[in-house]
Amino acid sequence: MADLSDYERRLRRSGLPLFVEDYTAREDVFNRAAPLLGLVFVAEMLGAGQLDWPWWQNLLAVGAGLLILLAGFAALNLARGRAFSAIPARLGYTELAGFVLLPATLPLIFGGQAGSALATIAANLAILVAVYAFLGLALAWILRWVASRLVGQLASSLSLAAKAVPLLMIFALLSFTTEEIWRVFSAQNAALYTLTLGLLVALGAAFLAVRIPREAGRLEREAAGEGPPLSRRQRLNVGLVMFVSQAMQVIVVSLVVGLFFVTFGLIAVDATMQADWSHGPVDDLLNLTLFGEQLELTGQLLRVAGGLAVFSGFYFAVAMLTDSTYREEFLEELSEEMRQSFRTRAEYLRLRGQAG
């Protein structure tokens, strides 16, 4: 059993937790996160209060909210055939639904705040997704695994960068000095600006993901050796490792481009010119003096640099999809890295069969 635990730990640290047999989200993910979920659940009783109420009304509302949450928790226990005060041994769909929905009733009961109720539901769903991503799919271990190999992966993508980035930078530089690009990114409110960048990120992610199922199958054929075939969820795990590996390269390119334009704009575009291009006053964030010249970092400059950085990441993601030489080199390097993980899985399954 100690040997099996060691193999399972090695698979998780390789970013492949779904290679562990009998791995379930309810037992291996949400149960481990139960203390955090319980803390959030109790903290959300504050949703019963309102800022414009006096302190004693908020105190009464919070106390009543706590009673409502505890009553809902007791009702869930009774519905599952447990004692009303029992701590669930497993967090199933009923308990998770209660975690999402019960706190959202408080803003509705105390003040009819439908917007706050929807925000609570969205926040709790986001917490569950984050918990599953970081614990269930071992996203933290995948990021650590990818980060430790990022330099080598970036080196393998230098040929692609040498072809894609110069053309991209010429286009971005020409766009940076136009009034239209400043008006597009600086005139939007925060929500629309975030939505615009989010659309570019989503489209870039789609380009990265479109060929991953076929390439994950190819990677399995080349690296798995004589081990048993992967299940569908295990192929999903391999695909996630591939996706994160490529996404990290895109993020690095975007950050470099964004930093370049912040620096370039800080030196070459003064606040008066930024105000003219933005058709409005600029938000001064930082003032610097360099060689006797006043340099101003503005919110508008950060917005434009951020927009061009995200667009550059999207362009690089498209280049990754269409450049066959890069994909061959990337898959060859990843295959070499994954062979050890597949050998670990084969040894783990053999030892598990002997233990059974």
N, C-alpha and C positions, 0 to 999 in steps of 0.2 A: 504493500500500500504506500509505503514511503517512496518507493521508486516511481509508482504511478503518479503520485503528487508532484514529484520532481519533473517528470515529463510534462504534466499538465501546466506547471508553472513556466516551463521553457516555451511551450506553445503560446501561452498568453503573452509572454514577453516578446515573442516574435510577431505579435499583432494578429495571432490566429486563434482566438479563444474558441471559435466554433469548431475547431478540430478536436476539441475535448468532447468525448462521448457523453451522452445523457445531460448535455448542457441545456438548461431551460432558462428563459427570461424570468419567470416567476420565482424560481428558487435561487438562481445564481446572480440575479441582477437586483430586482426590486426588493427582495428580502434583505440583501446587504445594505440597501439604501433606506430601509425602514426608519432608522433613527432620524435621518435628514428629512424624510417625508413627514414624519410625525411632528418634527419641529416646525416645518413650514405650515402644516395643517393647523397647529395651535396658534402660531403667530398671525394667521390670517383672520383670527377673531377680531383683530383691529379694524377689519373692514366694516364692522358694525358701527363704528364711530364716524363723525363728520367734523371737519375743521371748524365750521362756524357754530358748533354747539359749545355750551359751557362745559367745564371739566367734569362736573358731576353727572351731566347727561351722558357724556362719552364713557364715563366709568360704568354707569348702569348699562349702557348699550353693549360695552365690551363684555361685562359679566353675563348679560343675557345671551350674547353671541356665543360665549364659551359653553353655556348650557345647551344651546341649540346644536352646536357641533358635537358635544358629548352625547346628546340624545340621538342624533343621526348616527354616530358611531355605534351606540348601543343597539339601534334598530338594525344596522348591518350585521352585527353579531347574532342577534336573534334570528334574522333571516337565514343566516348560514348555519343555524343550529348550535351556536356557541353561547356560553354565558354572556350576559350583557356587558360585563366589564372585562372580558377576556382579551388578551393581546393576540392578534392573528399570527399563527405560525407561518402562514404563507399569504402573500399578497396576490390575490387573483383579480379577475376583471371587475368583480363587484367592489372590492376594496379600492382599486384604482379609480373606478368611476366615482366612488364616494369622495376620494381625495380631490378629484377635479370639480365635482358639482356642489358638494355640501358647503364649502366656504363661499361659493358664489351666491348662495341664498341670502347671506347676511346683508350685502348692500341693497338687495331687493326688499328685504323685510324692514330694514332701518333706513328709510328715506327713498325707496323706489329708484335706486341708482342703477339703471339698466346698463349704462356704460361701464360702471365699475364691476358689475357682475360679469360682463363679457370679458373685460380685461383680466379678471381673476381666473376665469376658465382658460383663457389663452395662456396666461402665465403658468398655470399648473400643468397644462399640456406641454408647454415648452420645457418645464422642469423634468417631466417624465421622459421626453425625447432626449434631453441632455443626459439624464441618468442612464438611459439605455445605450446611448452612443458611447459614453465614457466607460461604463461598466460592462454592458452587454456586448458591445462590439470592440471593447478595449481600445477606444480611440486614443486614449492617452498613451498606451503602449505602442500603437501604430505610429503616432506622431514621434514618439521617442525613437522607434526603430528607423523611421524615415529620416529623422533629423541626423541620426548618427551616420547615415549614408548619403546625406544631401550633397556634400562636396563632390563625391564621386559621380552622383547623378547629374549635378550641374556641369561637371566636366564632360560627361557624355552628350550633353545638350548644347555644348559650345558651338558645334558646327551649325546647328539649327539657329542659335542666337546670332551667329555671324551672318546668316542669310536673312533672318527675319527682323532683327532689331534695327539695323541701319535704315531700312526702308520705313520701318515704323517710326523711328526717331525723326526722320525728315518730315513725315506727315504730321507728327505730333508738334514739332517745332513750328511748322507753318500754321497749324491750328491754334497754337498757344498765343500767337501774336495777332489774332483776329478778334474783332469786336463780338462776333456772333458766339464764339465759344465761351467768352466771359459772360455774356448775357444768358446763355443757356444754363450754365452751372451756378452763377451767382445770383440770378434773379429769382430762382425757385425758392419756395419755402423749404424747411428742413424735411418735411414728409415727402414732398415730390422729388427732392434731390436724392433722398435715400431710396425711393422707389426706382428712380432712373438708374442709379448705380446697381441696385438689386437686380433689375432686369438684365443688365450686362453680365453680372456675376452668374445669374441663373442660366443664361444662354451659353456662357463660357463653360460652366459645369456640364451642361448637356453635351457640348462638343467633346469634352474630355471623357464622358461616360459612354458615348454612343458605341464605341468599338470595344469596350472593356469585356462584355460577356464572351465575345469570340476570342479575344486575346487571353482571357483567363482560362478558357478551354485549351488553348494552345500551350499556355504555360504549364497546365496540369499534365499534358501529354509529354512535354519535354523534361519536366522536373520530377514528376511523381515516381518514375521508375516502375518497379513491380508492385508498388503499394496498391491497396484497394481504391476504386474510384471515389471521387469526392461526392458528397451529397449536394443538393442544390444550395443549401444555406452555407456550406463550406466553400463552394465556388463564389458565393456572394462575399464571403470573408476575403478570399484571394482578390476579388475584384475591388474591394474597398481598399486593400493595401496598394494596389496599382493606382487607384484613383487618387489617394492621398499623396502618393509619391509624385505624381504628375502635378497635382494641385499645389504642392509645396514649391515646385519649380516656378509655376506661374506666379505664385505670391511673391517669390523673391524678385522676379523680373518686374512685377508691378511696383514693389517697394522701391527698387532702384530707380525706376522711371519717375515715380512720384517724388522721391528725394531730389532727383536732378532738377525737376521743374520748380520745386520750392526754392532751391538754391538759385537757379537761373532767374526766376521771377523776382527773388529778393534783390538780386544784383542789378538786373537789367530793366525792370519795370517799376517805376516809382508809384507812389500812392495816387498822384494826380492822374497819371495815365490809367491806373486801375479803375479809378472813379469814372473817368470818361468812358472806358470800355464797358463798365458795369451799369452805366446810366444811373448812378446813385452814390451816396456816401459809402465809404469803405469802413470796415471795422478794424481798427488798429489793435493788434494783439501784442506786438513786441517791436521796440525801436532799437536799432543797432547803429553804430558808427564804424565805418570801414574806410581807411584812407581819406578821412575827412568828409566822406559822403554819408548822408543819413539813409539808412535802409529800414524799410517798414514791412513787417510781416503782418498780413491782413487775413481776415477770414475769407475774403473773396479769392485771394491767392491760393489758400489751402483747398478751397472748393474746386477751383479749376485744376490744380495739380492732382487732386484726388480723382476727379473725373477722367483726366487723361491717363492716370495710373491704372484705373479699372479698365478703361478701353484698351490700353496696352496689354493688360492681362488677357482680355478677351481675344485680342489679335494673336497673342502667343499661343493660346489654347487652340485656336483654329489652325495655326501653323503646326502644332504638335499632331493634330489629326491628319493633316495632309502630307506631312513629310515622311516618306517611307523609310529613308535612311535613319532618321532619328528613332522611329519606332522599332526598327530592327535592333539598333544598339541598346535601346532601353530594355527591350524584352530579353535580349541576350544577357545583360547585366543582372536583371531581376531574376532570370531563370537560375543563374549561378547562386544568387543569394537564397532563393527559395528551395533549392535542392536539399540543403541541410534541414530545413523545416519539414520537408516531406519525409526525409529519412527519420527524423525524430518521431513523426507521426506513425510511420511504419513500425518502428521499435516499440512505441507506446501501445499500438494496437496488438502487437504480438505479445507483449508483456501482460496486457489486459486479458487477452484470450487464455494465457497460461494461468493467470490468477483466477479467472472464472472457471 
